[in-house]
Amino acid sequence: MVASSFELDASANGRDWGEASGRIADQTARYSEVPSSTRLQSSALAQKRDYHASVRACQKGGEWAKALGILVEMSARRLEVDTITFSIAISACSKRGEWTQALGLLAEMASSNVELDVISCSATIDSCKQSGEWVVALGLLAGMAASHVEASTITYNAAVSSCQENGEWAQAFGLLSEMVARQVALNTITYNAAISACETVVAWVEALGLLAEMVATRVELDTTTYNAVVSSCGKGGEWAKALGLFGDMVASQVAVNTITYSVAVGACASGGEWTKAFGLLDEMMASHLDVDSDAYRWAINAFSRGTSSVEVLGLVAQRTASNADSTAIAYVEAIRACRSRGDWSKALGILTEMVATQVLLDTVPFVAAIGACGKGGEWVRALGLLAFMAASHVELDTTSYATAIGACAKSSQWVHALRLLAQMSASGVALDTSSCNAAIGSCEKGGQWVAALELLAEMTARQVEPHTSTFTSAVIACANGREWGSVLGLLAEMIASQVGPDTTTYNAAITSCAHGGEWRESLGFLVTMVTSSLPLTAWTYNAAISACDKAGEWAKALGLMAQMTGGSVEANVVTYTIAVNACAQGGEWARACALVADMAPINLDPGTIVYSAAVSCSEICGKGPQALVLLADLAALHDVQLNRDVGLPSESIVSDPVSSWVAPLPQEPLRSRFWSRLRTVARGIAHRLRLFYGQLFRQW
């Protein structure tokens, strides 16, 4: 048994876990055939050594499940599993990101009274780091102190890296302070992780502070250190500081690599320093470093603002003439730069130059150019490029079709979008979620709710997984078509498919129910949004208030408005307009007038429609003085001389309308003209409200 243990160790060192596991299985079989008297004389230490070596072999081979199986077998044979064996098994789990299994083993160590050590705890923290569980990692670090296990630099490095990978730079800084307080040595890896955390949140000042601290404490600065600090300065728009650090790096003879140049070029691009960006590209080529696509994109982005495609191509050609692959990358990034700004004409110019100079052409530059045309509303040119691809025998893949369909959808060309989808299917190109989403989006914009539902059904039949945005486009299409029943069906299907509706989905559903007079359904959706912790917007509340308004539920409309203003959502002119109309419809003239009065202190302009609704309500309720006040406000708002229409002196309306009303009543002809004017206003109100709500719901 002892001799074979050395063989197992050799297998472990060679990472041949299969051989090690096979040998221990053979030994176990032979061991079971030995008489019990002889078996009792076997060395337990030798058996433990065999299992230990086999666990190590599994760890090096990344076979965490095998390692756990061996631990179970050891327990079944009543062999003691010591700290080292547990630590190796935890490392096996950490290597594969199985942080829950690692935590389970650590808990088993504690329950079995096996001594926890820094290696087992560090390995568990490292597994949490790989899985993004930074909170758990920090909890384990705190637990080590409580268990009197002294954390090492390696332990803290794993925890700091976990915070860095999740953008928790403040937590990373806290750990650094804790290391100093506990006199744990900070090394280059520690600082690099903290500086990288600063990079993710553009905390360039803090990154420079850490760099200065490294210099002051004589901690070695390496390429990763400089790359992270230069990137942080670049993202913060501090291109001069980034270039200064680049110079310090060269002067200190720290190795400069492709990433260093790329982040420096990006820093120059963020400051619009295209000459310096292209100068760095030249240095990269002179140093025989591979120029990556990021470096080209940033440099071209910095230069191409406000310049012609000829100038861009001239600089690209000068630097890539000797390398066909670099030339193709540069051209593609130039087209993408144009696409990001919606400059379709420049994108087409660059693509034309690629074709003319016979640069390696594949799907990528065409897709970028089609996207640029789509963003610029040039859907016809996008379809022309797709046809040119087919004629030039350039592969039409899923991305090509999806981008072209998206271009049609942006311009509400749903017929062409559906034709492309059919062509895509007929050509044997696999439908994907993005292409179907774009097609359904085109149906939404084109008001084709039936076609949207058919496409959704086809996605299910072809086993193409719909996303929230897919269903939302279909819901909006049905809402625009006043098909509230279909909207409810789609929401039920989303829940059954475990696709969570978002705020936009519910907004469309609430609006649809408002159209259909289903105010209870609208309020139900509002409650669902609250219980699902979805953000409620002004649109959400306005749609629900409108549903209550149409149903004559003025009290519920005001309740929703109170809930809205009591929260973090600000009421707007649309909110007040709908609420005033709800009160007017319910004969609540006092509430309607109060709402109008509430608008001025929050800098909202009531407008003609709000005043008209309140005036109409006051007239219906026989509240002449209030109607006069509102008419006077409306006259002041629109500079209308009502005295010529009604026959009252201007000062009696503008200066003190209430006093003029409580004075002796005017003669009958004057009163008749006044109420005639109010009836005229009321008829105008009805017409304007119909126009307003029609336009409002079309926008929703």
N, C-alpha and C positions, 0 to 999 in steps of 0.2 A: 504493500500500500504506500509506503514512503517513497519507494523508487518511482512508482507511477505518478506520484504527486509532482515530482520534478518535471515529468513529461507534460503534465497538465499546465504547469507554470510556463513551460516552453510554448505550448499552444496558445496560452493567454497572451504572452508577449508577442506572438505572431498574429494576434487578433483572429485566430481560427477558433471561434466559439463553437462551431459545429463539431470539430474534432474533439475539443475538450468535453463537450456535452456527451458525445458518443462514448468517449473513454470512461467517463464517470458512470454512464449507464451500464457499460460492460462490467465495470468493477462492482456496481451494485448487484448485478445479476449473479456474479461469481460469489460475492459476499453472502448472498442469501442461501447459496448451496453449501457453505461451510457449516460444519456441525456447531451447535449452539455453544458447546464448551469451548471450542476454538474461537468462535466469534466473539465471545466475551473477553477473550484475551487480546483482541485486536485493539489497536491504539485509536482511541477517540480523537486524539490530536491529529493523527494521520488522516482520518476521515474529514475532519474539519478543514484540514489543509487542502484536501482534494476539492471539497465544495467551494472553498474560498477561491481557489485557482479557477474553477469553472465560472463563478460569478464574475471574476475579473475578465475572463475571456468574453462573456456576454456583454459586459460593460464596454469593452473596446470595440466589439462588433455592433454596438447600438441595439442589442436585443434585450430591451428592458423587460419584456414579458417573460422571456426565458430566465432572466435573473430573478424575477419575483417567484417563478415556479421553483427554482432551486431553494430559495429561502423557505418556501412552504414545505418542501421535502425535508429540509433540515429540521424544521420544527416537528414534523411528523416522526422523524427518527430520534427526536429528543436530543438533538445536537445543539449546543449553545451557539446562537448567532451573536457574534461580538460586534463591537463598534465599527471595526474596520470593514467587516462584511456588509453591514448595513450601509456604510458610507459609499462602498463601491456600487451597491444596488441603487442607491439614491442618485449617484452620478450617472448610472445607466439610464435612469428615468429622465434626468436633467438633459442628457444628450439629445433625447428625442422630444423635449418640451413637455413631458408628462408631469406637469407640476402637481396635479392632484395626487398622483401615485407617490411622488416624492414626499408630499406632505403626509400622506398616509403612513409611509415608512417611518418618518420622523416621529409621528404620534405613537406608532408601535414601539419604537425605541423607548420613548418615555414611559409607556404603560408596562413594558417588560423590564423596567429598571436597568436598561442598557445606557451606559453613560453617553450623553450627547457631547460631541466634540466640535471644534471649529470646522473641520472638514465636512462633516455631515450637514451642518447648518448652512455652510457656504454653498454647498452643492444644491441644497433645496432653494436657497435664495436665487441662485443662478437659474434654476428651472423656472422660477416665477418671472425672472427678468425676460427669459425667452418667450414666455407666454403673455407678456404685457401686464402681468399682475403686480404692479408696483406697490399697491396698497398692502397686499399680502407680504411682499418682500420686506417692507418697512416694519410690518407687524412681527415678522420672524426676527428681524434685527433687534427689536425691542425685547422680544422673548428671550433672546440669547443673554441679554444683560440680567433679566430676571432669573435665569437659570444659572447664572454665574459662569457662563461660557464667554470667554474673552474674544471679541471679534477682531479679526486680523485685517490687514490692508486688502487682501483678496476679498474678504467678506464685504467690506465697505465698497470696494470697486464694483462688485456685482449689484449692490443696492443703488449706487449712484448711476450706474449704467441703466438700471431699470427705470429710474426717474427720467434719465435723459431720453430714452427711447419713447417715452410717453409725454415729452414736452414739459415735465414738471421741474423746471429749472430752480424754482424757489426751494423745493424739497431737496434737490441736489446740493444747493448751497448750504442748507441746514445740516446735511450729512457731513459736508466738509468742515463746518464749524464744530460738529460733534467729534470728528476725528482729531482735530487740533486739541479740543478740550480733554480728550481721553489719551492724548499723546500717541495716537496711531499714525504711523508714517504715511504721508501723502506722496504718491509717485506719479510718474508721467501718465499712466493709465487713468488714475483718479482725476487729474486735472483735465485730461482730454475729454473724459465723459462729461464733466461739468461744463466745459467750454462748448461741447456739442449740444448740450441742453440749452445753452444761451442762444446758439445758432438757430434752433427751431422756433424760438419766440422773438427773434431779432433783438436780443438784449446785447447789443454790441459793446456798450459801455462796461457791462459786467464781464464780458469776455476779455476785453482789454485789461481789466483789473486782475483777472485770474492769470493772464499772461505775465503781467508785471510781478505778481506774487511768485510765479514759478522762477522768474529770473532772480528775484530777491532771495529765494530759498535754495537756489542753485539746483532746481529740479530740471532734468534734461528736457529740452524742447525738441520734438521730432516733427516729421512731415505732417502727421495727423493733427498735431497742435496748431501749426501754422494754417493748415487748410481750413480748420474749423473757425479760427479767428478771422481769417480773410473772408470766408463765406459770410460770417456774421456781420462784418463791416459792410460787405457788399449789399446784403439784404437790407441793411439800415440806411443805404444811400451814401455811405461814407467811402466813396471810391478812392479818395486821396489817401485815407488811412490804410485801405486795403493794399494799394500799390506800395505804400511805405513799408508795410509788413512784408510784402513780397520781396522788396529790396533787402530788408534785414535778413530774410531767410537765405537769400543768395549769398550775402556777405558772411553769414555764419556757416556757410557750406553745409546747410541742411538740404537733403535731397529734395529736388523739385520734381514732381510727377505731373501726369496729365490732369489730375484733379486740381492740383495747385493752379495751373494755368487756366483751367476752365472756370474756377470760382473767381479768379482775378479778372478774366474777361467779362464774367457776369457782373462784377462790381463796376467795371468801366461802363458796361452797357446800361446799368441802372442810372448812371449819371450822364448818359448821352455822350460819353467820351469815345466816339467810334475810332478816332485815330489811334488812341492808346490801346483799344481793344484789338484792332487789326495789327498793331505793333506786337502785341503779345502772341497773336496767331503766328506771325512771322518767326518769333523766337521759338515757338513750339516746333515749327517745321525745321528750323535750323538745328534744334536739339534732337531731331529725329524721334520726337514723341508723336504718338498717334493723336490726331485732333479729333475729338469726339463731337457728336452732333450738338451737344449743349453749347460748346464753345462757338461753333459756327452760328447757331441760332441767336445767341446773345450778341455776337459781334454784328451780325446782319441786322438784327432788330435795332441796335444802336445807330447803324448807318442809314438804314432804309427810310427813316422818317423824313418825309418831305423831299426825297430824291427820286429820280427816275429809275426804272428797272434796268436801263442800260448802264447807269453808274454802278448799281449793285452788282450786276453781272461782270462788269469790268474788274472790280476788286476781287470777286470770287475767282474769275478765270486766272488772274495773276498768281493766285496762291495755290491753285489746285491743278494746274496744267499737267503736272508730272504724275498725278495720282488720280486714276479714273474713279476709284471708290470715294475719295475725298471730294472730288468734283460733284458727284451725284449727291452726296450728303449735304454739301453746301447749297446746291440748287434747291433741294427739298426743303431745307430750313429757311431759305429765302422765300419760298412759296408759302410756307407756314407762317412766316412773319407777316406776309401780306394778308393771309387769311385772318390772322388775329385782329387786324385792323379793318377787315372788310374791304380791302383794296383789291377787288377782283381783276381790274384791268392790268395792274402790275403783276399779279399772279399769273395771268394768262400770257403776259409778255415773257416772263421767266420760263414758263413751260414751253412756249414757242421756241425760245432760244435753246432749250434742252433738246428739243426734237431736231432743230436745225444743225446743232453741233454733234448730234448722234451720241449724246451722253447716255449712259446706261439708263434705260427707261423701264420701270416696272409700275406696279399698281400705286405705290405710295405717292409719287408726285401728282398723279392724276387725281387721287382722292383729295389731296390737299387743295388742288385748284378747284375741284368741284365744290368743296366746302367753302372756299372763298367766294365763289359765284353764288352759292346758296345764301351766305351771310349778307351779300350785297343785293339780294333780291333778283339775281339774274338766273332764274330757273331754266330759261330756254338755253342759255349757254352751258349750264350744268348738264342738261340732257345731250347737248351737242358733244361735250367732252366724253360722255359715256359712250355715245355712238362712235366717236373717234377711237376710243380704246378698243372697241370690238373690231373695227376695221383694221386697226394696227396689230391685232392679235395679242393685245395686252390683256392679261387675265382679269375678268370681271368677277370679283369675289363678293362676299357678303358685305364687307365694309364699303365697297364701291357703290353697290345698289342702295345700301342704307343711307349713305351720304347724299346720293341723288334724290332719294325719296324725301329726305329731310329738306332738301332745297325746294322741292315742290310743295311740301307741307308749309314751309315758311311763307310762301306766296299764295297759300290757299288753293293750290292746284291739285285738288283731290282726285280728279279723273286721271291725270298723268301719274300721280302717286300709286293709284291702284293698278294702273297698267304696268308700271315698273315692278310692282310686287308680283303680278301674274307672270311677267317675263322672267323674273328671278326664279320663280318656281318651275316654269317650263324649261329653263336652262339647267336645271338640276342643282342650282345654288341653294344651299341650306338657308331657310328662313331663320332669323334670330330675333331676339327681343327688340333690339334697337331698330331694325327695319320695320317690324310690325308696329312698334310704338310710333314711328314717324308716319306710317300710313294711317293709323287711327287718329293721330294728331291732325293730319290733313282733312280727314272726315269731320273732325270736330270743328275746324275752322270753316269748312264748307257747309256746315249744317246738315251733314249726312249721317244721322244717328243710326239709321237702319244698317248702312254699310259698316259703321263702326262696330255694331253688335255682331254682324256676320264675321268680321275679321277677328274679333275676340273669340268667337266660337271656333274659327279655323285654327287659331293658335292652340286652343285646347286639343283639337283633333290631331294636330301635328306635334303635340307634346312640346310646344314652345312655351316656356314659363313666363306668364305675364307678371309685371312688376306693379307697384303702386301707381306709377305714372301711366301705365297702360290703362288700368281701370279708370283712373281719374279722367283721362282724355275721353273715354267712352261715356263716363258719367256726365261730363260737361256737354258732350254732343247731345245726349238725351235730354239734359236740362234745357239746352237751347231749343230743342224740339218740343218742349212742354210735355215730355213723356216721363212724368214723375213716377209712374208705376214701374217703368224700366229702370229708373234710377234706384228704386228700392230693391229691385231684383239684383242689380249689379252689386250693391252694397252687401246684400246677403251672400252673394257668390264670393266676394272678397273675403268675408269673414270665414266662410266655409273653406276657402283655399288658403287660409292663414296668411293672407296678404293684408297688411294693416292699412286702412284708409288714413290719409293725412288731412291737414287743415283744408287744403284746396279741394279735396274730395268732398268733405262734409259741407264746405261752403256752397259748392255746386248743388249738393243734395238739398240743403236747406232752401236755396233759391228756387229749385225745381218744385219743392213742396209748397212754397209760397205762391208760385204760379198756379198750382192745382188747388189752392185753398185748403191744403192740409196743414193747418197751423200746429196741430198736436204733434204731427210727425217732425215738424221743424224744431219744436222745443225738445222733443225726444233726442234728436241728433245733437242739440246743444248740450244736453245733459251727458250724452255719451262722450262728447269731446272733453268735457270737464273731468269725468271719471277716468278717461284715458290719458289725462295730462297733456292733451294737445293744445297748442297755443290758440287762443281766440282772438280774431282780428276785428277791426271795424266792419269789414265786409261780413263777417259771421253774424255779428249782432244786427247789422242793418237788414240782412236777409230775414232773420228771425223776427225782428220788429215789423218788417213789412208783411210777413205772414200773418201776424196778429192784427195789423191794420186792416188787411183785406178781409179778415174774418170778423171785424167789428170788436175785437178784444182790446180796447184801448187801455184797460187797466194792466193787462199783461204786457202790452207794449211799453208802458211807462215803467213797469217793474224791470223789464229787460234793460231799459235805458239806465235805470238807477244802478243795476248790477254792473253795467258797462262802465259808467263813470266812477263807480266805487272801486273798480279794479284798476288795471294798468292800461286799459284801452280808452283812447280819447274819442269822444263823440265828435262827428264832423257835421257839415251842413246837411248831408244826406240823412243822417240820423235824426236831426231836429225836424227836417222836412217831413219825414215819414211819421214821426211822433206827433207833430202838430196836426197833420192830416187825420191820424187815428183819433185824436181828441175831438177834432172837428166833426168827424163822422159819428162820434158818440155823444155829441152835444155838450162836451166839456169845455165851454168857452173860456172859463177862468184858467184851466190848466193849459189850454192852447196859448192864451196870452202870456202866461207865466213862462212858458217855454221860449216864446219869442223874446221876452225880456232877458232870459238867461243867456242868450247868444252873444249879446254885446260885450259883457265882461270877459268872455273868453275869445274875443277877437274873431267872431264868426259873423259873416254878413248874411242876414236872413234871406234877402232876395225877394222877388215878387211873389214866388209861389208860396213861401212860408206866410207872408203877410196876407195873401189872398185867402189861404185856407183859414187863418184866424179871423179875418173879416167876415168870411162866409159863415163861420160858426157863430160869431157874435150876432150877425143879422138874424140867423135862424132862431137863436135863443132870445131875440128881442132886446139885445143889449146894445142900444144905439150909442151911448157914450164911448163904450169900448171900441165900437166900429169906427167912430170918428177919430179916436186916438190913433188907431192902427192905420187908418187912411192918411192921417196927417204924417205919420212916420214914413209911410210909403211914398207920399208926395215929396217929403224932404229927401228920401233916398233916391228917387228918380227925377227930381226937379220937375214935378208935374203941378200945374196950377189948378187945383181942384176947385178953387173959388169960382172959376168961369163955368165949370160943369155943374156944380151943386148950387151956386148962387149965394154962398156965404162970404163974408169979408175975410180976406187972407189972414188978418191978425187974429180972428176968432178961432182959426184952425191951428195956425203955426205956433202962436204965442201961448194961448191958454185954451185948448179945446174943451176941457172939462167945464170951465166956468161958463163958456158960451152955451153949453148944453143945459146947465142948470138955470140959466137965465130964462126970462119968459119965452115960451115956445114960439117959434117962427110961425108965420101965417101958413095956411093950408097949402097953397101952391108951392111954397118953399119946401115944406115937408114932403110933398109928393115928389118933387124933383130929387130930393135927397134919397128917398127910398128907391126911386127909380134907378138912381146911380148905383145904389148898393146891389140891386137886382142885376144890373149890367155887370158889375164886378163879379157877382156870384156866378153868372153864366160864363164869364171869362175864366173864372177859377176852374170850373169843371173841365173846360177845354184844355187849359194849360196843364192841369194835373194828369189828364189822359196822355198828353204828349210827353210830360216829364217821366211818368212811370213807364211808358212804353220805351223811351230811350234808356232809362235806368236799368230795366230788366234786360234789354238787349246788350248793354255793356256787361252785366253780370253773366 
